[in-house]
Structures are given as C-alpha cells and as structure tokens.
C-alpha cells in the first residue's frame, strides 16, 4: 500500500484563512501541545518564496516504512541490525518486547495512514484521546530528524552528507494502490530502508527549514 508525505506550510495565508482545510487538526494539535506545556503549532508571516500551497515531498510503500522502523528498533535496543527479505513475526515480537521504547519513538509510534509531525521540539510523541481517535500520536519533526540521524549509519547512510532524496510522487496515490514504483538508488541490502530514510529526512529537513507540517496520507 502507498504512503504519501505532504508538506503543509504553516504560513498565515493558509492557517488564518477561514477556508483552512487543516483548521480542525491544528486545533487538536494545539490542545495536545498546550496540555504538555509546549508552544502551539507555529504560524509564520508570508515571505517571498512561501505560500499556502500544500505539496508532496515523498512517497513510499508501507512495508518499506516498517523495514526502517524495524532497523531503528533493533539499533536503539542494542540488537544487531541485519537485513531481511520480508517482515516476519520478529518485528511484531520486537514491538511487544520493547513497547515502551516504541511508544517513545517519533519514527515508530505513528499511524501509517494519517497523523502529522509539527516543527515543535518535544522528547516523545504526544497522545490523548482526540489524537488517538483521529490521526494518531503527534510527532515532532525535530525528534524524527534526531532518530533518522541515529539509525542512518546502521543502514549505510552518512547523515551529514546523505544521498539525494528520491523525487516526490507526481500524483497523489490512494491507500489501496501500490506505491508508485521507483528504482532504489543502489543494490544495498538496506535499499528499502534507505529509500524511506531519504524521503523522511527530506520531509523533516524541509519542515524545520521552511516552517511546515508533515502530513501522512
């Protein structure tokens, strides 16, 4: 199944518009941030080069996303990171055995098909009944980037000088269809993990540099 990542510029021309399609979601995120004594979702003034246009930033297959999550969990739990051809019961066992660690991870504890990362720095994903009833735990783009940098060496990526990110999808993909096929950048045994890493890294980096929210769809 396909997963698209979109960047939502948090600029006043969008966020303060009465037609803002993300108004309800942002209100829920603000409530969760306020309950955690954190600042609200930031809104930035218009500047040349920014607009309220929502644009795709990355796309990949859900299975590939779980391959990367598996690598992160192995690495953070002090276990050997090894490539596999397919996900088996070991990944589910890993999540069960280290449930608390998984729920503290911005990369791992996130709904596959919904939810967001906001450019606000907090240690672990935020959760309340409203979030879990909708898009799932709220992640921090800062936290996501830290975790990507931590797992990068285990899958053969230099986080300081990573390869170029794949091009974003040319069109939206639905949940039921396969992800748009793109060639992996090399023959690495971690090619799937690397592909997802590069897409997430591009999204997190742009989220922080441009003041955007990352939305899963």
C-alpha positions in Angstrom: 0.0 0.0 0.0 1.1 3.5 -0.8 2.1 6.2 1.7 2.4 9.9 0.6 4.1 12.6 2.7 2.9 16.2 2.2 4.3 19.4 3.5 1.8 22.0 4.8 3.4 25.4 5.0 2.4 27.0 8.3 2.0 30.4 6.9 -0.6 33.0 7.8 -2.2 33.0 4.4 -3.2 29.4 4.9 -3.5 29.0 8.7 -5.5 32.2 9.2 -7.8 31.6 6.2 -11.4 30.8 7.0 -11.1 28.1 4.4 -8.1 26.4 6.0 -8.7 22.7 5.5 -6.4 21.8 8.4 -8.0 24.1 10.9 -9.6 21.2 13.0 -6.4 19.2 13.0 -4.3 22.1 14.1 -6.8 22.9 16.9 -6.4 19.3 18.2 -2.6 19.5 17.9 -2.6 22.9 19.8 -4.6 21.3 22.6 -2.2 18.4 22.9 0.8 20.8 22.9 -0.8 23.0 25.5 -1.5 20.0 27.7 2.2 19.2 27.5 3.1 22.8 28.4 4.5 23.3 24.9 4.1 26.2 22.5 1.3 25.9 19.9 1.8 25.0 16.2 3.8 27.9 14.9 2.4 30.2 12.2 4.8 32.3 10.1 4.2 35.5 8.3 4.3 35.4 4.5 7.6 35.9 2.8 8.7 35.6 -0.8 9.0 32.0 -1.9 6.4 30.7 0.6 2.8 30.3 0.0 -0.1 28.3 1.4 0.3 25.6 -1.2 0.4 22.0 0.1 2.9 19.9 -1.9 4.1 16.3 -1.8 7.6 15.7 -0.5 8.0 11.9 -0.5 6.3 8.6 -1.2 7.0 5.0 -0.4 5.5 1.7 0.4 4.2 1.0 3.9 6.1 -2.2 4.1 9.3 -0.3 3.4 8.4 2.1 6.2 8.2 -0.8 8.6 11.6 -2.1 7.4 13.1 1.2 8.5 11.2 1.1 11.8 12.5 -2.4 12.4 16.1 -1.2 11.8 15.6 1.7 14.2 14.1 -0.5 17.0 16.9 -3.1 16.6 19.5 -0.3 16.8 18.0 1.6 19.7 17.5 -1.6 21.7 21.2 -2.5 21.3 20.5 -5.5 19.0 22.3 -6.3 15.7 20.8 -4.6 12.7 20.5 -7.2 9.9 18.8 -7.0 6.5 15.8 -9.2 5.8 13.8 -10.0 2.7 10.4 -9.7 4.3 8.9 -8.7 7.6 8.1 -11.6 9.9 7.0 -12.2 13.4 10.3 -11.0 14.8 9.3 -7.4 14.1 6.0 -7.8 16.0 7.8 -9.5 18.8 10.3 -6.6 18.9 7.4 -4.1 19.3 5.8 -6.2 22.0 9.0 -6.7 24.0 10.1 -3.1 23.8 6.7 -1.5 23.7 7.7 1.5 25.9 10.7 2.2 23.7 8.5 2.0 20.6 5.9 4.4 22.1 8.7 6.9 22.8 9.8 7.0 19.2 8.6 9.6 16.7 9.5 7.3 13.8 7.9 4.2 15.2 4.9 5.3 17.1 2.9 7.0 14.3 -0.1 5.9 12.4 0.8 4.7 8.9 -2.0 6.4 7.0 -2.6 9.6 8.9 -1.2 12.0 11.5 1.4 14.7 11.4 4.8 15.9 12.5 5.0 19.6 13.6 8.1 21.8 13.8 8.0 22.0 17.6 10.7 20.2 19.6 9.5 17.7 22.2 11.0 14.5 23.5 8.5 11.8 22.7 5.2 11.7 20.7 2.2 13.3 22.2 -1.0 11.4 22.7 -4.5 11.9 24.1 -8.0 10.5 23.3 -8.6 13.0 20.5 -5.3 12.3 18.8 -5.7 8.5 19.0 -9.3 8.8 17.8 -8.2 10.6 14.7 -4.7 10.9 13.1 -2.8 9.2 15.9 0.1 10.4 18.1 1.5 13.8 17.2 5.2 13.7 16.3 7.9 16.3 16.4 9.9 17.0 13.2 12.9 17.7 15.4 12.5 14.3 17.1 12.0 12.5 13.8 15.2 14.0 12.4 17.2 13.0 15.5 16.0 9.4 15.2 16.8 9.3 11.5 20.3 10.6 12.2 20.7 7.9 14.9 19.7 5.0 12.6 21.5 6.2 9.5 24.9 4.6 10.0 23.2 1.2 10.6 21.8 1.2 7.1 24.9 2.7 5.4 23.9 6.4 5.2 26.1 9.3 6.3 23.6 11.6 8.0 25.9 14.6 7.5 26.2 14.0 3.7 23.3 11.8 2.6 22.5 10.9 -1.0 19.9 12.9 -2.9 16.3 12.2 -1.9 14.1 10.5 -4.4 11.7 12.7 -6.4 8.2 13.0 -4.7 5.2 11.3 -6.3 3.9 13.1 -9.4 0.4 12.5 -8.3 -1.4 11.5 -5.1 -1.7 7.8 -4.5 -4.6 6.1 -2.7 -4.2 3.9 0.3 -5.3 0.8 -1.5 -3.0 1.1 -4.5 0.7 0.1 -4.5 3.3 2.8 -4.1 4.5 4.3 -7.4 7.4 2.1 -8.4 10.8 3.9 -8.3 14.2 2.3 -8.7 16.2 2.1 -5.5 19.4 4.2 -5.6 21.7 1.2 -5.2 22.0 -2.6 -4.6 22.4 -2.2 -0.8 20.7 -4.9 1.3 19.1 -2.0 3.0 17.8 -0.3 -0.2 14.2 -0.2 1.0 15.2 1.3 4.4 17.4 3.8 2.7 14.7 4.9 0.3 12.3 5.6 3.1 15.0 7.3 5.2 15.8 9.7 2.4 12.2 10.6 1.9 11.6 11.2 5.7 14.8 13.1 6.0 13.9 15.4 3.2 10.5 16.0 4.8 11.9 16.6 8.3 14.6 18.9 7.0 12.2 21.0 4.9 9.7 21.0 7.8 12.2 22.7 10.0 13.8 25.0 7.4 10.5 26.2 5.9 8.2 26.0 8.9 6.0 23.3 7.6 3.9 20.5 9.0 4.4 16.9 7.6 1.2 15.1 6.9 0.8 11.4 6.2 -1.8 10.3 3.7 
